Amino acid sequence: MPNYWLMKSEPDAFSIDDLADMQVSPWDGVRNYQARNFMKDMQVGDLVFFYHSSCKPAGIVGVAKVVKEAYPDHTSWDPNSPYYDAKSTPQNPRWFMVDLAFVEKWPRLVTLAELKADALLAELPLVKKGSRLSIMPINKAHWEHIIKTY
């Protein structure tokens, strides 16, 4: 049985269309410990809502699937990378990434406003006040409701 997740990306940095073009891509550059830990919990076959953030409107735009479990994020060792972290080394990595495969782009974006207005999603981490993580778990009931409703 897969686990379910929501992963946010700014579409001008990496969009669902970019993933569709590549088919498989690493999800690198995460620099939040809780989000990193969620990635370390991901397993091959887990399903992911792909969420466009920091845009208007923000929302879920499609689905991806985890195809490679967490492994060290090499961008943290590259001093020319915007994700460089001098305290992370190949011998002692601090940051990890997973590989995602494109599953589908939805015909329309499901907005954050729509998700917030849905009473059945009141406990969805995304809609809770102060929830700003770029990666979060989604329970099966919420996943199935979003898939069925939108």
C-alpha positions as CSV (number, residue, x, y, z in Angstrom):
1,M,0.0,0.0,0.0
2,P,1.5,3.3,-0.9
3,N,1.8,6.3,1.3
4,Y,0.6,9.7,0.1
5,W,2.4,13.0,0.0
6,L,2.1,16.6,-1.2
7,M,5.2,18.3,-2.6
8,K,5.4,22.0,-3.4
9,S,7.4,23.6,-6.1
10,E,7.4,27.1,-7.6
11,P,6.4,26.6,-11.2
12,D,9.0,29.1,-12.5
13,A,11.7,26.9,-10.8
14,F,10.3,23.4,-11.6
15,S,6.8,22.8,-12.8
16,I,4.6,19.8,-13.5
17,D,5.3,20.4,-17.2
18,D,9.1,20.1,-16.5
19,L,8.5,16.8,-14.8
20,A,6.3,15.7,-17.7
21,D,9.1,16.6,-20.1
22,M,11.7,14.8,-18.1
23,Q,9.5,11.9,-17.0
24,V,11.7,11.2,-14.0
25,S,13.6,13.8,-11.9
26,P,15.3,14.1,-8.6
27,W,13.6,16.4,-6.1
28,D,16.6,18.2,-4.8
29,G,17.3,21.4,-3.0
30,V,15.1,20.7,0.1
31,R,16.7,22.6,3.0
32,N,14.2,22.0,5.8
33,Y,14.8,19.2,8.3
34,Q,11.2,18.2,8.7
35,A,10.7,18.1,5.0
36,R,13.9,16.2,4.6
37,N,12.8,13.6,7.2
38,F,9.5,13.2,5.3
39,M,11.5,12.4,2.1
40,K,13.5,9.9,4.1
41,D,10.2,8.2,4.9
42,M,9.1,7.9,1.3
43,Q,9.1,4.5,-0.4
44,V,9.1,3.5,-4.0
45,G,5.5,3.5,-5.2
46,D,4.3,6.3,-2.9
47,L,2.0,8.8,-4.6
48,V,2.5,12.6,-4.6
49,F,0.3,15.5,-5.2
50,F,2.4,18.0,-7.2
51,Y,1.5,21.4,-5.9
52,H,2.5,24.7,-7.6
53,S,3.3,27.2,-4.8
54,S,4.3,30.9,-4.6
55,C,2.1,31.7,-7.6
56,K,-1.4,32.9,-8.2
57,P,-3.4,30.8,-7.9
58,A,-1.5,28.1,-6.0
59,G,-2.8,24.6,-6.0
60,I,-2.5,20.9,-7.0
61,V,-1.7,20.4,-10.6
62,G,-1.1,16.7,-10.9
63,V,0.3,13.5,-9.6
64,A,3.8,12.0,-9.4
65,K,5.2,8.8,-8.0
66,V,8.3,8.1,-5.9
67,V,10.6,5.9,-8.0
68,K,13.8,6.1,-6.0
69,E,14.0,6.3,-2.2
70,A,16.0,9.0,-0.4
71,Y,19.6,9.4,-1.2
72,P,22.2,12.2,-0.5
73,D,21.5,15.5,-2.3
74,H,24.7,16.2,-4.1
75,T,23.7,19.9,-4.8
76,S,24.5,20.5,-1.1
77,W,28.2,19.9,-1.8
78,D,28.4,22.1,-4.9
79,P,29.6,25.6,-3.9
80,N,28.1,27.0,-7.2
81,S,24.7,25.6,-6.3
82,P,22.0,27.8,-4.7
83,Y,21.5,24.8,-2.4
84,Y,25.1,24.6,-1.2
85,D,25.6,23.8,2.5
86,A,29.2,23.9,3.7
87,K,28.3,21.6,6.6
88,S,27.1,18.8,4.3
89,T,29.7,16.5,2.8
90,P,29.6,13.2,0.8
91,Q,30.9,11.5,3.9
92,N,28.3,13.1,6.2
93,P,25.3,14.3,4.1
94,R,22.7,16.5,5.8
95,W,20.3,16.7,2.9
96,F,18.5,14.0,0.8
97,M,16.4,13.8,-2.3
98,V,14.1,11.3,-3.9
99,D,13.3,10.7,-7.6
100,L,9.8,11.3,-8.8
101,A,8.2,10.0,-12.0
102,F,5.4,11.9,-13.8
103,V,2.0,10.3,-13.5
104,E,-0.4,12.9,-14.8
105,K,-1.2,16.5,-15.2
106,W,-4.7,17.5,-14.2
107,P,-6.9,19.3,-16.7
108,R,-7.2,22.1,-14.2
109,L,-5.4,23.4,-11.1
110,V,-7.2,22.6,-7.8
111,T,-6.7,25.9,-5.9
112,L,-5.7,26.2,-2.3
113,A,-8.9,28.2,-1.8
114,E,-11.0,25.3,-3.0
115,L,-9.2,22.9,-0.7
116,K,-9.6,25.3,2.3
117,A,-13.4,25.6,1.5
118,D,-13.9,21.8,1.6
119,A,-15.1,20.9,5.1
120,L,-13.9,17.3,4.6
121,L,-10.3,18.6,4.3
122,A,-10.3,20.7,7.4
123,E,-7.5,18.5,8.9
124,L,-5.4,18.4,5.7
125,P,-2.0,19.8,6.8
126,L,-1.9,22.1,3.8
127,V,-4.9,24.1,4.9
128,K,-4.0,24.4,8.5
129,K,-2.9,27.8,9.7
130,G,0.9,28.2,9.8
131,S,1.5,25.1,7.5
132,R,4.4,26.1,5.3
133,L,6.3,22.9,4.7
134,S,7.2,22.1,1.1
135,I,6.6,18.4,1.7
136,M,3.9,16.9,3.9
137,P,2.1,13.6,4.4
138,I,-1.5,13.2,3.2
139,N,-3.7,10.6,4.8
140,K,-5.5,8.1,2.6
141,A,-8.9,9.5,3.2
142,H,-7.8,13.0,2.2
143,W,-6.0,11.6,-0.9
144,E,-9.1,9.7,-2.0
145,H,-11.4,12.6,-1.4
146,I,-9.3,15.0,-3.4
147,I,-8.9,12.4,-6.3
148,K,-12.7,11.7,-6.3
149,T,-13.9,15.3,-5.9
150,Y,-11.6,17.3,-8.1
